[in-house]
Amino acid sequence: MGPQGRAACSLLFLLQALAELADNSEFFLPGDYLLGGLFTLHANVKGIVHLNYLKVPKCKEYEMKVLGYNLMQAMRFAVEEINNDSSLLPDVLLGYEMVDSCYMSNNVQPALYFLSQDDYFLPIQEDYSQYVPRVVAVIGPDNSESAKTVANFLSLFLLPQITYSAINDELGNKGKFPAVLRTVPGADHQMEAMVQMLLHFRWNWIVVLASGDDYGRENSHMLSQRLAHRDICIAFQETLPTPQPNQTMTPQDQERLEAIVGKLQQSTARVVVVFSPELALHNLFREVLRQNFTGAVWIASESWAIDPVLHNLTELQRAGTFLGVTTQSVPIPGFSEFRVRRSQLGRPAVNRSSGGANCNQECDSCLNTTESFNSILTLSGERVVYSVYSAVYAVAHALHSLLGCSQSGCRKDVVYPWQLLPEIWKVNFTLLGHQIFFNEQGDLSLHLEIIQWQWDLSQNPFRSVASYQPSKRQLKHIHDISWNTPNNTVPVSMCSKNCQPGQKKKPVGLHPCCFECIDCLPGTFLNQTLDEFDCQPCPSSEWSHRKDISCFKRQLAFLEWDEAPTIVVVMLAVLGFLSTLAIVIIFWRHVQTPVVRSAGGPMCFLMLAPLLMAYTAVPVYVGPPTASSCLFRQGFFTLCFTICISCITVRSFQIVCVFKMARRLPRAYTCWGRYHGPYVSVASFVMLKLVIVASNMLATTTMPTTRADPDDPRVMILSCNPNYHRGLLVNASLDLLLAVLGFGFAYMGKELPTNYNEAKFITFCMVFYFSSSVFLCTFMAVYSGVLVTILDLLVTVLNLLGISLGYFGPKCYVILFYPERNTPAYFNSVIQGYTMRKD
């Protein structure tokens, strides 16, 4: 026998076993079209279990899954409601066969059973397009691992499968599972709602506990990936031991549970996220209560968020605050009464291959257990129940479309799976105020809710405290959470407290959530959106204090009008201008007198005019420097000085030539006078100075610059040029040379007649200019600031005053107070006396 034959035999034996169980008893409601149902009713029963077969084991609370029985009743209720509705499927009766998946241990057999025909055989065919399985669609199962196992079989036949609580996103892969649809948002939305809740309460230090099955591994891995991009750290992650179906534990598993809870006690994380079916959690919470672990926030995944059996452990309220993610509550009118209603005998089974007993559809002991939880189930609202309810209605509406139903009735056509599947994809109807349609992933976009566990018997045990919209991926309306903390304060779960504004984070260990807070130094600031682990330097024109989150504009320092030094210097400049103007007037009125002519005659006005202009240009030193003011400072003033000093130097040289060199070099003296030697010399010096000034400006710049004050970094010094003192030395080099020459010529003429002896006046002017320039350059080399500008202006004004009063002042004094000395006779007598002494 070949492999195909052996496989066929194995499958035949399996289906024969299924037939024997089905003939014994089954949870069955006959109808024109059957729906298959997969629900977890027990955790300790092996094999295919039908409802009246459940009477065999004892339905203790730990054996029976109350929620599973509740969901099974929801499917029965929906089918009964549809059969009683004359408009949806008139003259068509829906039936069902429901199977207990026994907590993931019974998945393959039900799938094959639903795919088989009434004779319990699943023939091997080349083309299944005309094959009609036992059921037209399957509702369930409830967990992702079982759903994928069943889907691997049903998708081969394109038999529609609508799961009501399997959230694994792999089921949305229509290339792999083309026949799977879901009436619950996928794991992506479940994780997003959970992460947004963590972010809302600023919990960035959490513990993750996961079961060892695919559900725990896959969801914990998805959460870890999502948290990696949200600045939330997992302190540690543990895998919970899976107990035996009867909740017994091995000594090794008990030790492992004790170690996990002990680790929770020692951890600083106070938020615990648990991904696990409820079966593995009973022993966990018993150990939590035994070790008296309190004050935590427990975040439940949808698998146990509304489990009434766990909630029945009322001592859990000592363990902390319980929050969970689940589907929204949609009340279903009449279902609470139906859930605990004692069933009547069903209709006889029709078209059965065996004469098995009809379905009494009742399990007394299990129903008694459900009745004990009925108040909790009623108060909590019908959450996952609505997912089952809407799944049944989705199939009914698809059949309505496929069978061409009208008010008069429906066609009783044979329904092939591949025909019904696209009709289910296309359904769009309103059910209890909610729009039912499937998106491109085959999911129903129901809202999710964050619920809080409460133990007040008069209130909803699973009270909604927030809602999440999958379409907007937004968690909102977070309100009225009762924290199990002193003064109802929000629990803190952080490895390190948030840094204060202006503090950078220094990582400690491997987790980015664990850090030290270090103040940002002056001159730096913290831009958290850019980098919260490093302080950014301020721009050169800005500054910051310690722990600043932004920089401020530095205070610009320059010479201002309202400062006392400015007022003093301006007053000196005004005095100098007025005195120089008075000198010009005096010299103009006595231009033909010997004193004015001995001082230089017309050349005096060549000296006085630049002095007046220099005084009027003093305001360029005050206020913010500009390009033009810097040009004046570095060029205009030094040109004025050059003109004055060159005139004084040439005048000193001319006097020495007249008295001492005219007789020795008569021809040179004649040329000096004929070709206007004084003016040519002054013009040459000025042209040379223009070249020096222009070269200096081209080498540096006349644009104002800013630099930090070394004594006060909050101040930015606004000046013309950081190398201004170097330019001053270059510009003043010619003036200093002329000053030395002028001083030398004046010293040579110290024995000249009194009216021509200007040695002491010129010496005073030149020595003062020379010493002040050297002092200013030295001061600028070692200090920078507004004081440099003040000192520069003061030295400039004093040099101007030195020339105005030191050189021209004595001559005006003679003109005004000793007019008898301002006569040609007096000057001739002085010259004759000098000549006689020389002879």
Secondary structure by P-SEA (a helix, b strand, c coil): ccaaaaaaaaaaaaaaaaaaaaaaccccccccbbbbbbbbcccccccccccccccccccccccccaaaaaaaaaaaaaaaaaaacccccccbbbbbcccccccccccaaaaaaaaccccccccccccccccccccccccccccaaaaaaaaaaaaaaccbbbbccccccccccccccccbbbccccaaaaaaaaaaaaaaaccccbbbbbcccaaaaaaaaaaaaaaccccccccbbbbbbbccccccccaaaaaaaaaaaaaaaaccccbbbbbccccccaaaaaaaaaacccbbbbbbccccccccccccccccccccbbbbbbcbbbbbcccccccccccccccccccccccccccccccaaaaaaaaaaaaaaaaacccaaaaaaaaaaaaaaaaaaaacccccccccccccaaaaaaaaaabbbbccccccccccccccbbbbbbbbbbccccccccccccccccccccccccccccccccccccccccccccccccbbbbbccccccbbbbbbbcccccccccccccbbbbccccccccccccccccccccccccccaaaaaaaaaaaaaaaaaaaaaaaaaaacccaaaaaacaaaaaaaaaaaaaaaaacccccccccaaaaaaaacaaaaaaaaaaaaaaaaaaaaaaacccccccaaaaaaaaaaaaaaaaaaaaaaaaaaaaaaaaaacccbbbbbcccccccccccccccaaaaaaaaaaaaaaaaaaaaaaaaaaaccccccccaaaaaaaaaaaaaaaaaaaaaaaaccccaaaaaaaaaaaaaaaaaaacccaaaaaaaaccccccccaaaaaaaaaaaaaaac
